[in-house]
Amino acid sequence: MPLLWLFISVLAIAVVGFVFGRQRALSSAGGDVRSLHSLPNYYGWNVFMKATVPAFGLIAVWLIAQPLVLQNSIAGMIPASEIKEGSNIGLVMAEVRRTATGIENAVAAGVFSPALATDVNADSVAVTALLKEAGQVVTSEISQSLLNAAQAFRAMNATGNLLMTALALIVALAAGGFAAMQCTKDYKARNAVERGILMLLIAAASVAILTTIGIVLSLVFNTIEFFRLYPALDFFFSPEWAPSFSGRGGSSKLGILPLLWGTLYISIIALIVAVPIGLFAAVYLSEYATPRIRSIAKPMLEILAGIPTIVYGLFALLTIGPMLVSVFGQDGLGWMGGGRAVMTAGIAMGIMLIPFVSSLSDDIINAVPQAMRDGSYGLGATQSETIKQVVIPAALPGIVGAVLLAASRAIGETMIVVMGAGAAARLSLNPFEAMTTVTAKIVSQLTGDSDFASPEALVAFALGITLFVLTLALNVLALFIVRKYREQYE
């Protein structure tokens, strides 16, 4: 049974349980609602929750545990000859899973017959050709042992899904029946339902934490696999980025330094553009603008935050780049060879960051107590002197936090860099040369026909965790500064 239908079946059992539990409670009270400990709907919700929560919990645990159990079972079928130099059993199992998924999709599309999908003597070369013809992801020629492992994985996965379906339905029926038997007039259904809702709220609050942990763990495990294949010292300290994929000859040089330099260089130019404009706009909106002008200007300024980054990339490629070339290109100062450059991406990204800086700074400036302004005016200071010598210094910690948050946003940008800065990984101080960033290379390393058994593909995870640590440090620093500011003035 497909997973969606399993969910619908469990919900149907719970709905029937809701009606039955409610009617049973009323019957036990002789139809008199006043004799019940709780309102009738509480008895129904008690059955509904006790039927769905254990069943859905079983499904969630099963879906997490089944791939691990299958991997341990199938790994023994992989001969040592299948684990090539520079690879490991985990990467080979990833290929087994992709092959099993490809066979399943090909059977569903009618490309494979069910008999061929389960035939252990099927020709692996023919199966590879059929999978590629069906548009399935196969990164290498499938060997006979790998094909047999994929067939076993598919069969065991189907058996596991069938068993999960049966157990989930049995658990839903059993738990719902037990809860329905509890529905008597003296049962404290309201207390049980409120405890269940409290646990649901706690689980919802834990989703963000668990998601972050899951993201970090996935990056860490794949990064460990990368560093088993490629020296960590070369990755962090090599000044050259030159991946060489299989079949192209040569050995890869995967140094992160030119990518980090491009990321920081473009982000610095973006902040040079965004911070003055955003800060001046915030000062005007909070200190000088009339309520009517503010009500119009602030929403229009914040529209920039809603524009997709791909649009900024097109703007950089089609407008900013040609404008810079006309001034700094061969017909001008001769500093710029093409429209894609650090300056192009930096200016476009700076425009994108203006609403981040202006909106946060505006809120922070408005949080400065009016009594400080009034005291400055009482001492004879003008409005501009009050802003320079009182308001801005008082709001400075919060403004610094806003700038750091904008910097972390700039570091994680991809599309503007891809379209505006080019793809050259180099260490250079010339802002009119093409460069690239960490995020752009993560995209390029994970697209195309990359072999996931190679360091050229796994390096994306090492780049990702490096970027994660960098942006996390900036966000923590920004939140620390903002929190310190708020404690001072609230």
N, C-alpha and C positions, 0 to 999 in steps of 0.2 A: 504494500500500500504506500503510495506517495506520502511524503511527510505532511503536506497540506491536508490531505484527507484524514490522516491520523489526528491532526489537531482538531479538525471539524468533528470527527467522531467523538473525541474526548469531550469537546464542548457540548455536543448533543447529549451525551450521558449526563453531564453536569446540569444542563437545563432541565432534563427530565427529573433529575434529583432535586432541583430547586422546587419544582412544582409539587413533587411527592412529599418532600420534607415539610413544606409549608402546610399542605393539607393534613399531613399526619399530626402536626402540632395542634392544628385547629380541632381535629377530631378528638385528640386526647383531652381537650378542654371543653368538649361538648359544644363547640362552635362559639363559645364565649371568649372573645379576645381578652377580656379583663382578667381571666383566669391564667393567662400565659405569663411567664416570667419576662419574656421579651416580645416585641412586635412580631407578627407572623413572618414578615420578610426576612428577619434575622435567621429564622430556622431554615428558610430556603437558601440564604447565602452561606450558612454554615455547611450545608450539603454541597453546594456549588464549589466552595473553596476546597473542601476536603476531597472532592473528586478530581479537581483539576491540578492542584498544587503537587500532590505526589506523582501523578502521571506525567506532568510536564517536567518535574524534577528528574524523574527516571529517564525521560527522553533526552534531556540536556546532558546528564551524566553519561548516558550510553553513547551519544554522539561524540563526546570528548574522548571516552575511553576506547571505543571500538577501533579507531585508526591506530592507536598505540598497540592494542592487542594484535591486530592484523599485521602490523609492521614486524612485531617480534616473531610472529608465526611464519611470515613469508620470508624473513631475512635468512632463515636457514636454507631456503631453496636456492639462494644466490651463490653460485660457485665463486671461489676466490679469483678465478680468471676474469670474471666480469668487473671486478673492482680495479680499474685502470690506475696507472701511476698518477698521483696528484688528485685522486678521487677518494671516496669512502663509501661505506655501506648506506649512509643516510642519503647521499646524492643518487646512488643507484636505486634506492627505494622510491625516491621522488620520481624517477623515470618509470618505475613499475606502476606507480599510482596514475601517472599521466597516461600510460598505455592502457591501463584498465578503464579509465574514464573515457579515453578515445574509443575503445571497443564498445563500451556501453552506448555512447552517443551514436556510433556508426550503426549498431543494431537498431536503435530507435529510428534512425534515418532511413533504414532499409538498405544500406550499403553492405552490411554484414548479415549473413544468415545466422540464426541462433546456433545452428550446428557448427558453423565455422568458428564462431566465437568461443566455443567450448572444446574444439578439437585440439588435443594436445600435440597432434602430429601435423598441425597446419604449418605451411611454409612461412617462416618468419619474414622472408624478403617480400613475399606477396602480401602479407598482412601489413607490413610497413608501407608499401605502395598504396594499399587500399585506405589506410588511415590518413596518409597525406592527401590522397584524392578527396577524402571526406572532409578535409579542412581541419583535422585534429592536430594538436600540438605534439609533434614527435621530434625531439632534438637530435636524434642519431638513428642509425640503423638498428632495428630491434633484433637482438640475438634470440636463438631458440629458447635458451634458459630464461631469459628475461620475459619472453612471450608467455611461457608456461607459468612463471611467477605471477604475471599480470592476470592470466586466466584464473589461477587459484585465488588471487586477491579479489577478483570480481565475484567469484562464486561464494567465497566466505563473506564478503560484504553483503551480498544479497540475502544469505542465510541470517546474518546478524540483524539486518533490517527487518526481516520477517519475525524474528524472535522478539525484537524491540517492540514491534507493533502489537504482537500478542500480549506481551507482558504489560505494556502501557494500558491496553484496554482492560485487562484483568485487574490491574491496580485501580483504575478509575472506577470500575464496577464495585470492587470490594470496598474501597475507601468510601465511595458514595453510599453504598448500602449500609455500612457501619454508621456513617453520619446520619443517615435517615432513621436508623433505629434509635438514635439519641434524641430524636425530635419529640420529646414529651413536654407537657406543660411546665414541668419544674426545671427543665434543662436551661442553663444560663447561656443561651445562644448568642446574646448580644456581647457578652464578655469574650466568647470564643472568636466571634467575627472581628471584634476590635483588636484582639491580639494578633489575629491573622493579618489585618490591614497594617498594623504597626510593623510586623515583619516584612510585609511587602514594601513599605516605605523605606525601611532600612536596606532592603535589597536594591531598591531603585537608587538610593544614595550611594551604594557601593559600586554601581555600574561604572562610573567614571574612573574610580580607583582601579578596579579590576581591568578595565580596558587599557589604562595606562600601563599597568603591570604586564598585560599580555603583549602590548606593542614593544615594550622594552625587552621582554624575554625573547620575543621572536628576533629582534635585532641582535641581541647578545649571542644567541645560539648560532645564528648564521655568520656573525662576525668571528666567532671562535673557529668555525669551519674555514673561514677565509684565512685567518692567521695560521692555521695548520698547513696551508698551501703556499702562503706568501709571507716573507719576513716582516714582522711588525716594524722594525727599525727602518726598513726601506719604505714602508708605507707612510710613516709619520715624518721622515726626514729627507726623503729623496726629492730633489727639485724638478723632477721630470715626470710627466704623465704621458705615457705612450703605450696604451693597451694593444696587444697583438693577438687577435683571435685565431683559433685553430684554422689552419689552411692558408694563413697569410704569411707565415714564416716569422722568424725572430722571436725574441722573448719579451714579455710585457714588462714595462716599467710603470708602476702604479703609485707614484708619489703624490700625496695629497697637498703638498705645499703650494703648487701653482693654482690649484682649485680654491684653497682657502684664501690665497691672496686675491684672486679674482672676486670671490664672494665679499671679502672685506672692502676691497677697493670700490666696487660698484655700490655697496651699501653706504660707504662714507660719502660718495658723491650724491647719492640719493638723500642722505641726511643733510648735506650742505644745501640742497635745494629745498627740502621740506621744512626743516626746523625754522629758518628765518621767516619764511612766508607763513607757515602755520602759526608761529608764535605772534607775529605782528597781526595776523588776522584775529587771533584770540584776544589780544589786547584791545583791538578796535571794537570787537563785538561785545566785550565785557565792560569796557570803560568809556567808550565814546559813542557807540551806535545807539540810536533811539530805539525804543521797543518795537516800532513798526519796521525799521530797517533790519533789526536783529531777527525778527520773525520771518523775514524774507531771505536774508543773506545766509543765516546759519543752515537752514535746510538745503539751500542750493549748494553751499559748500560741501555739505555731507553727502550730496548725491555722488560725488567723486568716489566715496567709499563703496558704493553699490555697483560701480561699473566693473564688468568682468575683466580680469587681468589680460585675457587674450586681446581685448579691445585696446588696452594700453600697449600691448606688444605690437599690434598693427599700427597704432599711432606713432610708436617709436620707429618702426620700420619705414613707414610711408611719409611721415611728416618731419619728425625730429632729425632722423638720419640725413635726409636730403638737405635740410636747412644747415646742419653742421658742415656737411660736405661743401656746400656753396661758400662757406666762410673759411673753413680750415682745410679744404681739399686741394687738389692740384691747381684749380683755377684761383684759389685764394692764397692762404699762407703755406700750403703744401705740407701740412702736418698730418693730414687724414687721408688714408687710402681708400676707404669705403664707408658706407653708411652704418655698418655694424661695428660698434665700438663701445668701450666702457662708458664714455660720456653719453652716448645715445641711450643706453639702458639706464644709466644713473639718473638722467633727467626725467625719463618716463616714470621710473620708480619713485622719484622724489615727488612728482605730481600726484601719484597714487597715494603717497603717505601724508600729504597735506591735511586731509580731513582727520587722520588719526592724531596728528600733533595738535591741530587747532581745536578739535572737540575736547580732547582730554585737558589741554592747557586752559581752555575757556572755563571748564568746570572747576579746575583747580584755582584759577584766579578769582572766580566768583565765591569760592569757599573762604577766601581771606576775609576776616571779620571787618565789617564796615567801620567799626570803632577805630581801627588803625588808620583808615583813610581820613576819618573825621579829625583824629588827633593831628595828622599831618597838615590838614587844611587849617586847623586852629593855630598851628605854629607859623602860618603864613606861606606854606609851600603851594606851588601851583599844581595843577592836575598832572602835568607831565613829570614834574619833580616827584610827586607822590607815587606815580607809577614806577619811575626809575629807582627811587631810593627806599620805597616802603613795600609796594605791592609785589613787584618782581622778586626782590630778595626773600620776602615771606613765602612766595609761591614756588621758589626755585627748587626745593626738593621734589615737589610734585611734578614740576616741569621736566626735571631730569628723569624721573620715572617714566613720564610719557614718551620722552625721546628714546629711552632704552626699550620700551615696548615697541615703538615704531622700528627701531633697529632690528629687533628680533623678527618682526614682520618682513623687513627687507631681506634679511639673511635667508629666509625660507621661500622667497619668490622664485618661480621657475619660468613661466611663459614669457615674461618681459625680457629675461636674460636670453632665452633661446632665440627670440625674434630680434632683439635689439643689440646684443653684445657678441653674437657669434658663438663659435665652439672651440676656439683656440685656447689651449691650456698653456699659459706662459707667465713667467715672472718679469714684469715690466712696469716701469713708472709712467709710461706714456698713456694718458687717458684716451687718446685717439686711436688706439690699437684694439683689435678684437680680443676678447678674453672670454672665459667661461667660469661657471661657479659649481659648487658642490651639487646643488639640486639639479642643474642641467645634466651633469654627468650621471647622476643616479638614474634619470630618465633614459639616457642613451645606453647605459649599460644593461638595462632590463628590457629593452625593446629589440625586436628582430629575432634572429635565430640563435640567441646566446645559449651556450651549453652550460647548464647549471652545475656541472661537475668541474667547471673551470674557475680560476680566481678572477677572471675578467667579468664574470657575472656576480660572483659573491662579493666583489669589492663594493657593490652598491650598498650592501648592508653595513659595511665598515664606514662608508661615507655617511650613511644615514645616522648611525649612532654617534658619529663625531658631530654632525650637525645638531642632533638632538641634545647632546651635552652642551653645545655652545649656546643654543637658544634657551635651554633650560636655565643656564647660568644667568643670562641676560634677564629673563623673566623673574627669577628669584631676586636678583639685585633690584629690579624696578619695583617689584611688590614690596620689598623691604623699605625702599626709600619712600614710596607712597604711604605705607603704613606708618612710618615714623612721622611723616608730615601730618597725617590725619590725627594721630594721637596728640600732636602738639596744639591743634586748633579746634578740635571738636569739644 
